[in-house]
């Protein structure tokens, strides 16, 4: 599964990985997804920019967000 497919299908919000997050991290992930969805430009570059903006706004660690997306993609792939 590609990141763009994950964004388009909004599968993150129904997953075990998402439900296991703290409320602050859930809000941060939701904000990342909203920012990525708003842009029709390059998804990967916009994704990185969105993560950076959200980390600063919510005062969360970038590594935590990236680890979440790694877990999410693995979960969606059944790994």
VMD Tcl script that builds the backbone (N, CA, C; Angstrom):
set m [mol new atoms 237]
animate dup $m
set s [atomselect $m all]
$s set {name element resname resid chain x y z} {
  {N N UNK 1 A 0.846 -1.177 0.000}
  {CA C UNK 1 A 0.000 0.000 0.000}
  {C C UNK 1 A 0.889 1.236 0.000}
  {N N UNK 2 A 0.543 2.166 -0.823}
  {CA C UNK 2 A 1.284 3.414 -0.902}
  {C C UNK 2 A 0.688 4.423 0.072}
  {N N UNK 3 A 1.497 5.379 0.460}
  {CA C UNK 3 A 1.032 6.433 1.357}
  {C C UNK 3 A -0.164 7.155 0.754}
  {N N UNK 4 A -0.111 7.437 -0.536}
  {CA C UNK 4 A -1.208 8.151 -1.182}
  {C C UNK 4 A -2.516 7.358 -1.101}
  {N N UNK 5 A -2.428 6.045 -1.187}
  {CA C UNK 5 A -3.628 5.213 -1.062}
  {C C UNK 5 A -4.172 5.261 0.357}
  {N N UNK 6 A -3.282 5.278 1.324}
  {CA C UNK 6 A -3.690 5.359 2.725}
  {C C UNK 6 A -4.399 6.675 2.989}
  {N N UNK 7 A -3.866 7.752 2.445}
  {CA C UNK 7 A -4.473 9.070 2.613}
  {C C UNK 7 A -5.844 9.111 1.951}
  {N N UNK 8 A -5.942 8.600 0.745}
  {CA C UNK 8 A -7.201 8.649 0.012}
  {C C UNK 8 A -8.294 7.828 0.679}
  {N N UNK 9 A -7.939 6.720 1.275}
  {CA C UNK 9 A -8.964 5.832 1.829}
  {C C UNK 9 A -9.303 6.129 3.286}
  {N N UNK 10 A -8.497 6.977 3.948}
  {CA C UNK 10 A -8.707 7.307 5.356}
  {C C UNK 10 A -8.796 6.070 6.240}
  {N N UNK 11 A -8.091 5.007 5.894}
  {CA C UNK 11 A -8.128 3.775 6.667}
  {C C UNK 11 A -7.449 3.934 8.021}
  {N N UNK 12 A -6.650 4.956 8.192}
  {CA C UNK 12 A -5.913 5.113 9.443}
  {C C UNK 12 A -6.843 5.259 10.634}
  {N N UNK 13 A -7.989 5.867 10.457}
  {CA C UNK 13 A -8.835 6.187 11.590}
  {C C UNK 13 A -9.643 5.007 12.120}
  {N N UNK 14 A -9.592 3.885 11.440}
  {CA C UNK 14 A -10.304 2.691 11.887}
  {C C UNK 14 A -9.355 1.592 12.325}
  {N N UNK 15 A -8.097 1.907 12.465}
  {CA C UNK 15 A -7.104 0.877 12.720}
  {C C UNK 15 A -6.766 0.735 14.199}
  {N N UNK 16 A -6.178 -0.390 14.538}
  {CA C UNK 16 A -5.705 -0.625 15.896}
  {C C UNK 16 A -4.581 0.345 16.230}
  {N N UNK 17 A -3.695 0.595 15.268}
  {CA C UNK 17 A -2.580 1.513 15.489}
  {C C UNK 17 A -3.073 2.900 15.873}
  {N N UNK 18 A -4.104 3.370 15.194}
  {CA C UNK 18 A -4.644 4.692 15.491}
  {C C UNK 18 A -5.326 4.705 16.856}
  {N N UNK 19 A -6.078 3.666 17.145}
  {CA C UNK 19 A -6.802 3.611 18.415}
  {C C UNK 19 A -5.872 3.501 19.612}
  {N N UNK 20 A -4.659 2.983 19.399}
  {CA C UNK 20 A -3.683 2.851 20.488}
  {C C UNK 20 A -2.941 4.152 20.801}
  {N N UNK 21 A -3.126 5.176 19.980}
  {CA C UNK 21 A -2.428 6.448 20.191}
  {C C UNK 21 A -3.043 7.247 21.333}
  {N N UNK 22 A -2.237 8.128 21.901}
  {CA C UNK 22 A -2.747 9.063 22.908}
  {C C UNK 22 A -3.656 10.074 22.199}
  {N N UNK 23 A -4.518 10.753 22.941}
  {CA C UNK 23 A -5.395 11.751 22.312}
  {C C UNK 23 A -4.626 12.840 21.550}
  {N N UNK 24 A -3.506 13.276 22.077}
  {CA C UNK 24 A -2.715 14.302 21.398}
  {C C UNK 24 A -2.166 13.770 20.083}
  {N N UNK 25 A -1.670 12.540 20.096}
  {CA C UNK 25 A -1.140 11.947 18.871}
  {C C UNK 25 A -2.253 11.689 17.853}
  {N N UNK 26 A -3.430 11.309 18.316}
  {CA C UNK 26 A -4.552 11.120 17.385}
  {C C UNK 26 A -4.880 12.432 16.680}
  {N N UNK 27 A -4.902 13.503 17.450}
  {CA C UNK 27 A -5.186 14.808 16.871}
  {C C UNK 27 A -4.080 15.213 15.889}
  {N N UNK 28 A -2.834 14.937 16.248}
  {CA C UNK 28 A -1.716 15.266 15.366}
  {C C UNK 28 A -1.808 14.484 14.057}
  {N N UNK 29 A -2.090 13.197 14.135}
  {CA C UNK 29 A -2.203 12.363 12.935}
  {C C UNK 29 A -3.365 12.837 12.070}
  {N N UNK 30 A -4.471 13.167 12.694}
  {CA C UNK 30 A -5.628 13.683 11.962}
  {C C UNK 30 A -5.257 14.971 11.237}
  {N N UNK 31 A -4.513 15.840 11.902}
  {CA C UNK 31 A -4.091 17.088 11.277}
  {C C UNK 31 A -3.144 16.842 10.110}
  {N N UNK 32 A -2.224 15.891 10.258}
  {CA C UNK 32 A -1.319 15.554 9.153}
  {C C UNK 32 A -2.148 15.110 7.950}
  {N N UNK 33 A -3.099 14.240 8.173}
  {CA C UNK 33 A -3.917 13.723 7.081}
  {C C UNK 33 A -4.711 14.856 6.411}
  {N N UNK 34 A -5.244 15.769 7.200}
  {CA C UNK 34 A -5.999 16.890 6.633}
  {C C UNK 34 A -5.106 17.777 5.766}
  {N N UNK 35 A -3.918 18.063 6.269}
  {CA C UNK 35 A -3.000 18.900 5.498}
  {C C UNK 35 A -2.593 18.224 4.190}
  {N N UNK 36 A -2.341 16.930 4.246}
  {CA C UNK 36 A -1.942 16.201 3.037}
  {C C UNK 36 A -3.096 16.165 2.034}
  {N N UNK 37 A -4.301 15.969 2.513}
  {CA C UNK 37 A -5.467 15.896 1.632}
  {C C UNK 37 A -5.732 17.222 0.929}
  {N N UNK 38 A -5.422 18.335 1.579}
  {CA C UNK 38 A -5.688 19.654 1.008}
  {C C UNK 38 A -4.836 19.944 -0.219}
  {N N UNK 39 A -3.693 19.332 -0.310}
  {CA C UNK 39 A -2.777 19.639 -1.390}
  {C C UNK 39 A -2.898 18.622 -2.516}
  {N N UNK 40 A -2.903 19.124 -3.728}
  {CA C UNK 40 A -2.922 18.225 -4.885}
  {C C UNK 40 A -1.516 18.088 -5.471}
  {N N UNK 41 A -0.548 18.625 -4.755}
  {CA C UNK 41 A 0.839 18.580 -5.213}
  {C C UNK 41 A 1.469 17.243 -4.848}
  {N N UNK 42 A 2.778 17.196 -4.922}
  {CA C UNK 42 A 3.562 16.016 -4.598}
  {C C UNK 42 A 3.250 15.530 -3.183}
  {N N UNK 43 A 2.690 14.346 -3.058}
  {CA C UNK 43 A 2.239 13.822 -1.768}
  {C C UNK 43 A 3.401 13.651 -0.794}
  {N N UNK 44 A 4.516 13.113 -1.245}
  {CA C UNK 44 A 5.634 12.866 -0.327}
  {C C UNK 44 A 6.216 14.149 0.236}
  {N N UNK 45 A 6.464 15.126 -0.596}
  {CA C UNK 45 A 6.993 16.396 -0.093}
  {C C UNK 45 A 5.989 17.085 0.814}
  {N N UNK 46 A 4.736 17.050 0.424}
  {CA C UNK 46 A 3.692 17.649 1.246}
  {C C UNK 46 A 3.542 16.897 2.566}
  {N N UNK 47 A 3.730 15.593 2.528}
  {CA C UNK 47 A 3.640 14.776 3.740}
  {C C UNK 47 A 4.705 15.195 4.747}
  {N N UNK 48 A 5.943 15.344 4.284}
  {CA C UNK 48 A 7.040 15.766 5.164}
  {C C UNK 48 A 6.777 17.152 5.735}
  {N N UNK 49 A 6.336 18.058 4.899}
  {CA C UNK 49 A 6.032 19.420 5.347}
  {C C UNK 49 A 4.904 19.405 6.368}
  {N N UNK 50 A 3.888 18.604 6.111}
  {CA C UNK 50 A 2.739 18.505 7.023}
  {C C UNK 50 A 3.166 17.963 8.376}
  {N N UNK 51 A 4.010 16.942 8.370}
  {CA C UNK 51 A 4.493 16.377 9.632}
  {C C UNK 51 A 5.250 17.438 10.424}
  {N N UNK 52 A 6.115 18.167 9.757}
  {CA C UNK 52 A 6.894 19.205 10.446}
  {C C UNK 52 A 5.989 20.274 11.057}
  {N N UNK 53 A 4.983 20.723 10.315}
  {CA C UNK 53 A 4.054 21.737 10.824}
  {C C UNK 53 A 3.283 21.212 12.028}
  {N N UNK 54 A 2.806 19.987 11.927}
  {CA C UNK 54 A 2.001 19.401 13.002}
  {C C UNK 54 A 2.846 19.169 14.256}
  {N N UNK 55 A 4.074 18.725 14.078}
  {CA C UNK 55 A 4.958 18.504 15.227}
  {C C UNK 55 A 5.178 19.792 15.998}
  {N N UNK 56 A 5.389 20.857 15.266}
  {CA C UNK 56 A 5.596 22.151 15.915}
  {C C UNK 56 A 4.316 22.626 16.609}
  {N N UNK 57 A 3.200 22.476 15.932}
  {CA C UNK 57 A 1.923 22.944 16.484}
  {C C UNK 57 A 1.502 22.165 17.734}
  {N N UNK 58 A 1.634 20.840 17.690}
  {CA C UNK 58 A 1.181 19.991 18.793}
  {C C UNK 58 A 2.293 19.646 19.782}
  {N N UNK 59 A 3.513 20.090 19.469}
  {CA C UNK 59 A 4.666 19.809 20.321}
  {C C UNK 59 A 4.843 18.297 20.523}
  {N N UNK 60 A 4.836 17.572 19.400}
  {CA C UNK 60 A 5.061 16.130 19.427}
  {C C UNK 60 A 6.329 15.813 18.656}
  {N N UNK 61 A 6.869 14.651 18.904}
  {CA C UNK 61 A 8.119 14.218 18.294}
  {C C UNK 61 A 7.870 13.702 16.872}
  {N N UNK 62 A 8.672 14.184 15.934}
  {CA C UNK 62 A 8.543 13.761 14.536}
  {C C UNK 62 A 8.747 12.260 14.394}
  {N N UNK 63 A 9.694 11.713 15.142}
  {CA C UNK 63 A 9.950 10.267 15.073}
  {C C UNK 63 A 8.720 9.466 15.477}
  {N N UNK 64 A 7.967 9.953 16.467}
  {CA C UNK 64 A 6.757 9.255 16.903}
  {C C UNK 64 A 5.713 9.210 15.792}
  {N N UNK 65 A 5.572 10.311 15.079}
  {CA C UNK 65 A 4.605 10.346 13.982}
  {C C UNK 65 A 5.054 9.427 12.850}
  {N N UNK 66 A 6.318 9.477 12.518}
  {CA C UNK 66 A 6.828 8.614 11.452}
  {C C UNK 66 A 6.714 7.139 11.831}
  {N N UNK 67 A 6.981 6.808 13.089}
  {CA C UNK 67 A 6.829 5.425 13.552}
  {C C UNK 67 A 5.374 4.987 13.472}
  {N N UNK 68 A 4.457 5.891 13.803}
  {CA C UNK 68 A 3.041 5.564 13.690}
  {C C UNK 68 A 2.705 5.186 12.245}
  {N N UNK 69 A 3.132 6.002 11.286}
  {CA C UNK 69 A 2.806 5.713 9.889}
  {C C UNK 69 A 3.455 4.417 9.421}
  {N N UNK 70 A 4.641 4.102 9.920}
  {CA C UNK 70 A 5.261 2.812 9.603}
  {C C UNK 70 A 4.400 1.663 10.124}
  {N N UNK 71 A 3.945 1.782 11.370}
  {CA C UNK 71 A 3.081 0.739 11.954}
  {C C UNK 71 A 1.768 0.640 11.189}
  {N N UNK 72 A 1.211 1.788 10.833}
  {CA C UNK 72 A -0.064 1.827 10.117}
  {C C UNK 72 A 0.038 1.128 8.767}
  {N N UNK 73 A 1.071 1.425 8.042}
  {CA C UNK 73 A 1.253 0.802 6.723}
  {C C UNK 73 A 1.450 -0.703 6.871}
  {N N UNK 74 A 2.243 -1.107 7.851}
  {CA C UNK 74 A 2.432 -2.540 8.095}
  {C C UNK 74 A 1.127 -3.213 8.477}
  {N N UNK 75 A 0.322 -2.542 9.298}
  {CA C UNK 75 A -0.971 -3.102 9.692}
  {C C UNK 75 A -1.887 -3.252 8.487}
  {N N UNK 76 A -1.914 -2.247 7.616}
  {CA C UNK 76 A -2.782 -2.288 6.440}
  {C C UNK 76 A -2.325 -3.371 5.459}
  {N N UNK 77 A -1.020 -3.644 5.466}
  {CA C UNK 77 A -0.484 -4.696 4.594}
  {C C UNK 77 A -0.621 -6.078 5.211}
  {N N UNK 78 A -1.009 -6.133 6.473}
  {CA C UNK 78 A -1.166 -7.413 7.155}
  {C C UNK 78 A 0.137 -7.989 7.646}
  {N N UNK 79 A 1.131 -7.158 7.872}
  {CA C UNK 79 A 2.431 -7.633 8.339}
  {C C UNK 79 A 2.538 -7.520 9.840}
}
mol reanalyze $m
mol bondsrecalc $m
mol representation Tube
mol addrep $m
